[in-house]
Structure formats: C-alpha cells, structure tokens
Amino acid sequence: MSLQELTPMIPKSIHDILNSQFKVDSNKFTETCLEIYRFQMQRNEVFSDWVHLSLGFAKNAKNIPENLQFQHESEIPFLPISLFKTKKISCYPNHEIYFTSSSTTGVGISQHHIHHLKDYEQACLNGYDLFLKQLNEAKKASFKPGLLDTIKVQNPNYDVIAALLPSYLDRSGSGLIYMVDQLIKVRSKEGGFYNLQFEQLLLDLFKWKRENKRVLLWGVTFGLLEFSRFVNTEFTKETTDPQTLISELFSQTDILETGGMKGRGPELTRTEVHNQLCEGFRKNAILSEYGMTELTSQAYSLGNGIFQCPPWMKILIQDPSDFRTFLPANKTGRICVIDLMNYHSCSFIATDDLGKTFPDGTFEISGRIDHSDIRGCNQLVFPTI
C-alpha cells in the first residue's frame, strides 16, 4: 500500500512526520498527541474502554464526550502494558506483521500488531541515525557534569554490526531481531547474529580489527557478560598481558547492551552491568538501547544509563500509587511512554519499569515495579476491560 493510499487511514500529523523524514516540531508535540489520542479513541476499542473506565465515565461508542477532550498529553490515561498480553491493541482490523515478547515463565506473551511495516522500519532507522548523530556530536561537545563527561566515544560510522542476541534468536517473532537485521542490511557494510558462538565472534573481531573496521557489538546483557568472561579467560591462557591485548582488540568496537538477564543469573542494576562490561572489555563507557515489543520506537544512551528519546517519543513519570498523577523531574516512579509512531496501536503506554526524568528531557531506568515478572509486567489491579 502506498503512502497516498494509507494517508486517509492515519492521523494527519503522522502523515506529515512520515513525509518530512521524521522531522517533528517540538512546539506541536502536544497538538500531535491530542490528535493521535482522538484517532485512537475512535479506532482502538481497548484503549477507548480503558480511558472511559479509568476515569469513571460511561462509554459512548459514537463520539468522545466533552469531559474526555484533554488539553495536554499528561491528562490522557496511559494504557497498562500488561493488556498487550490479553488483548489485541490495534486501530486496524488487518496488520502486515506482529511481534511477540519473550516470557521465561511461559505465561503472558505480548503481541504488537504492526499495520504498516514500512513505517516501523523507518522509525527504527531514523531513531538509530539520530543516535549515531548524537555519538558524533558527543565527541565535540562539552559533556554535562555527572552524566556524559567521562565518555570517550568511538567513531560512530560503523562498518560492522555484530548482534549477540541468543535468547531472541531462540524464538520467532522478535521485534529486536527484525530491527537489528534491518540495521545490518541498511546501515552497515557487514555483520550478523551470534547465538553464544563466542569463538566465532572472537575470530571475527580479530579479522575486523586487522581490516581496521569500526564495529558495534549489540548484545543482550547476559550474552555480553558471558562473552566478556570468555574473552578474559581465553586471553589469560595465551598471554601474560591480557589487559593490553583486550584493550587493543576492542579499541575500534563499541558495546551496546539492550538489557535482559532472562533468568540466566542474579538481576543486576544497570550500573553493575556497565561496570562489569567496562572492566571486561576495557571500555570507558557502554552504550544502551531502551525499547520493547509494545513500542515502535527506541531510546538510546551514550553511557551511564542516561537515555534520550527521538523527537517523536517522550517519557513521563507516573506516581505508582495513582495513575492520574505525574511526577516532576528527579522523582522516581513508573515509566510512561508516548510513542507517536505507535499510531497504529496505542501511543500512550504505562510500562512496568521504574525510573526518573531529568530537566533536559533525558531519563534513566532504575528497576521494575514490585511483584513484576522477569520482563517487568506488574500485578497492580486495574479496572477490568
């Protein structure tokens, strides 16, 4: 389906973003949110039910009552992410693909139905391009004390993307696998996936080092931790100076972690993970990506676990004990995500992650809501939908 054919079926603001190569006017963000809210209230029955029930209004299927016409995005009730496990969250009867979440317990697999796959791909590619631009600018900028001032960033023009994503490769339907595969095909000269194939990955890293290629090693947390231990064990066998050799091998490789211990060991804080990875790979900083099955867009971190959203994405912090209350900067609460490119499903999602925002709009993740499962799905009671 062409963009022209799709246009009547999407909000005008989304059509404008797609047509402008993802340029978003920050002064119109609230206006865009409210347009998408009205669109999703009319087309997404689950979201409409949630809005009515959460605010105690009787549902009117034909229009949006005046008392549900909000003035700001923070007034919109955010949909609990757990509903993606039990409901089809979509504004359309048809979809081109759907992605599924992992579940170590085998209970509660989320599904995210993507109506127009090209839009998903473009959101991922444009978000990644902004991330690379930030890396390039970070080399020249004066870093904010306490956040990015210790980072020494590699050249962001990667020749190779190597993906160490074993838990995702073991199943079908992963949005992360699809996204990274697109990045390898479109944004790098070569690369591939590794399912705990540490020896082969190490051999390839040696080859890319000899060829003077810049490498982005994108990995799930437990895979990267195990690979760092493997590297240090192997180098210790071969030399009396493993520190120097490891430092040289990874001098042209940046490490990006995407989270997830997946039941492979004790849960670690991001700071603990990054400290171990920095030590294991002899790096000054570890890059990060924040995304999930239920989102179209991703946020990235240049280090220290401080994330920045693309212009079409925003983080709000909700009081965990009152979903109608949002907290100011530097206060910890539930991470709520506005993802404008989720126009096809729901753009207003209350996750089960804990974190806080900073005055400049960046944010950090500090953990999960209590009693949540390994993915962070909480057990708080919401009105039945």
N, C-alpha and C positions, 0 to 999 in steps of 0.2 A: 504494500500500500504506500503510495507517495505521500509526502508531507501535505500536499494540497488536498488530497482526499481525506487525510486524517484531521486537518485543521478544524472542521466543524465539530469534531468529537473531543477536542481538548480545549482547556481554558486559553483565552487569547494571550494572556501573559506568558504561558508556556510556549505557545507558538512563537511569540516574539523572542524568547530566550533561545529556542532551537534555531531560529532564523538568524540570530545575531552571533552565532558561535559562542553561546553561553555567556554573553555579557549580561550582567544583572545590575540594574540601577538600585543601589542601596537605599535611596530615598523612596523607592516604590516597593520595598520589601513587604511592608505591612499591607499595602494595597493588593499585592500579588497573593499574599497569604489568604486574605479575605475572599478574593475571587476563587481561589482553589477550594477554600472551605465551602463556599456556596455550591461549587461544582460537585464536590464530594458528598455534600448533604443531599443533593438531588439524585446522585447516581450510585452511591455506596450505602446500601441498606444497613449494614452492620455499623458503620460509622454514624449514620443518622440515628439509629437506635441508641447507640452509646451516648451521643450528645443529649438526646431527649431524656434518657433515663438518669444520666449522671447529674443533670440539672433539675430533675423532678418535674419535667413538663410532659404532658401527653403528646404522643407522636401525631403529627399531621403529615401524611404522605404526599400531599399535593403542593405544599409550599413551606417556606421557613417562617415560623412565627416571628413577629417583631422582637420579642424578647430573646430570640436567638440570633439576632443580627448584631454581631460584635463589632467593636471599633478597633481592637488590637489583637494580635496573634496570641498574646498571653491569656486572653479570655476564652479561647477555644479549648474545650475539653480534649486532652490528648488520649488517644486510644491505647489501652493496655496492650503491650506487645504479645502477651500470652494469648490473645484472641486469634493471632495468626496460626495457632496450633489447632484450633477447633472450628474456625470459620474461614470461608473464602473471602478475603478482604480485597474487593475489586470494584472498579467503576464500570467494568465492561463484561459482557457475557462470554467473550472469547479472549484468548491470550495466545501469544506465539511461543512462550516458554514459561516454565515456572521453576523456581529454585527452592531447595529444601535445606533445612537446618540439620545439624548433627544432634544426636542425643545419646549420651553414654548410658542412660537408663533404659533406652528403647521406648520411652513414653513421651508423647508430645512432640511430634515433628512439625515444625512450622513450614508453611508453604507461602511463597510470594509469587503471585501470578503477574507476569510481565506482558502487558498488552502489545507494546511495540518495541521489539528487541533493539532496533537501531538507536532509539532514544537512550536505552540502558547503556549501550556500548559507548555512545558519545558522552554521556555523563561520566562514565569511568575514565575515558581517555582525557577529557578536558580537566577533570579533577587531578589526574596524575600529572598532566602538563603543568598545572598551577603549582603542584608540589615540587616539580623539578625547577620551576622558575624561582620558588622560594629558596631552594637549596643554593641556586646560583647567586641570588641576592644576599644570602646569609654570609657568603664568603667576603662580601664587600662592606656589609652593614656593621654598625656598632650594635652589638647584641645587648639586649636588656639585662641588667644585672640580676643574677639569680635564676635566669631562665635559659638563655642560649649563649651566655658569654664564654662557656668553656668548650664550645663545639668547634671542631676543625672539620669542615665539610669537604668531601671529595668532589671532584668534577662530576656534576650530575648528568652529563651526557653519556649514559650507559650504553656500552656496546653489547652487553650480555645481561639478561635477566635469568637467574637460576632460582627455581622455586622448590624449596624444601617443605612440602606440604603433605606429609604422609597420611595423616588422619583424614584429610579431604580427598586424597587420591583413592582411598579405600572404599569410597561410596560414590554413587551417582547423584547428580542434581545440585552440586555445589556452585553457588554463585561466585565464590572466590576463585575456584579453578577456572571458571569461564572468563572472569575478568583478567586474571593473570595471563591466561592463554592469549587473550586479545592484546595485552600489553607486549607480550613476547613477539607476536606476529606483526604488530603495527609500529611499536615504538623501540624495538631493539633489533640488532643485526642477527643475533642468535640467542639461544637459551633453551630451557627445557625444565622438566619436572623430575624430582628425585624422591623416591619412596624409601627413605632411610638407606639409600645406596651411598654410604659415606665414602667408600674407597673410590668409586667412580667420580663423585663430586670433587674429592680432593685432587684426583688426577686432572680433571677438567680445569680446576682452579690453577694448577701449575701450568697447564697449557695456555690459559688465557693470560697468565702473568708473563709468560715468555712472549706472547703476542702483543703485550702492552695494551691489553683491553681493560676498559672500565667495567666493573661487574656490580650488579645489585643482587645480593643474596636475600631473597624474600622467603621468610620461613615462619612456621608455626613455632610457638615458644618451646615446647618440649623437644622438637626436632633440632632447633638451633642449640639448645643446651646440650643435648646428646652429641651433636656434631662437634661442638667445641671441646667436649671431653675426649672424643675420638681423636681430634687433631692434636691435642696436647699429649695424649698417650703415644700416638704414632711418632711425633717429633722427638719425644723424650727417648724413644728407642734408638733413633737414628743419629742424634747429635747431643753434645754436652751444652749447647747453647740454643735450646728450643725457642726462647723468647725472641731472639733476633730473627730467626728463620720464619716464625709465625708472623711477626710484625711485617717482614718483607713480603710474605705471601699475600697478606690481606691489605697491603698498602694501597691497592687500587680497587678494593672491594668494600662496598658499604653494606651493612647488615640492617635489614628491615624486619622487625617482628610484628606479627599480626595477632598475637595473643593466643591463648588456648593451651592449657596443660592436658585437657581431655582425660583426666583420671590417670595420668602417667606418673604422678608424684605429688608431693605436697604443694598446695596452692601458694604461689609466691606473689609478693607485691611487684608492681612494675619496676620499682626502684631496685629490688633484689634481683630481678631478672636481668635488668640492664647492667647492673654491677658485675654479675657473673659473666654475661656475654662480653662486656668490655674487657674484662680480665682474660677470658678465654681466647678472644680473637685479637687482643692487643689493640683495641679501638678506643677512641676518645668519647664516642657517642654512638648510640643505637637509634636508628630511625624506627618509626612505628606507623601503623595504619589502623584506623578505627572504622569498622564497618560491620554489617551483619546482614543475614539473609533478608530481613524485612525491609532493608533500605536499598535504594538505588545508588546513593552517593556515599563517599568515604571522606573522612578527615585524616590528615597526616600530621606527624610530629617530626621535627628536626632533631629532637633529643630531649632528655629529661622528662619524657611523658607529657609534654605540653602540646596539645593538638590545635590545629587551625582548620576551620571549615572552609570549603569553597563558598563563593558568594551566594549560591542557591541553597545553602544549608545553614542552620542556626541551632545553637544549643540553649535551652532554658533549664533552670534547676527548680524542680518541684519539691515542695515540702512532703516527705514520705508519708506523713500522717494526715495530710489534707491535700488532695489532688487539685483543689481550686486555688491553692496558694503557691506563688513562685517566689524564690529566694533571691536576694541580691548577690552581687559578685562576692567571691571569697567565702560563701556559705555552702556547706556540703548538703546535698540532697539527691533526689532521683534525677538522672539524666533524661531530659525530654528532647527529642529531635524533631526539628522542622526540616523536611527534605522536599523541596519544591518538585524535584524530579520523580517523586513518588505520586505524581498527579493521578496515575492510573489505579492506585490502591488507596493508601492513606498517607498524607503528608505530615500528620501530627501524631507522633508515636511516643508513648511513655515507656522507656526501657526499664530494665531491672538492674541497671548499673548505677552506682553512686559516684558522684563527682562534684566538681565546682567549676564555675566560670571565673574569668579574670576580667578586669575593667576593659582590656583591649579586645575582648571577644574570644580569646583562646580559652581552652578548658583542659582539665585533667580528669582521669578516671581513678578513683580511689578504692573501688571494690564493688561488691554486689549487695543488693538488698538482702537482709537476713532471711533465712529459710528458702533461698532460691536454689534451683538445681545448678548443675555444673555450668550451664550456659547463662545463668543469671535470671531464670524465669521465676518471678516471685509468687508467693502464696497469699498476698493480701486479697481481701474479699471485695469484689466489685459487684455492682448490680448485674443480675443475670440477663444475658442477651440471647 
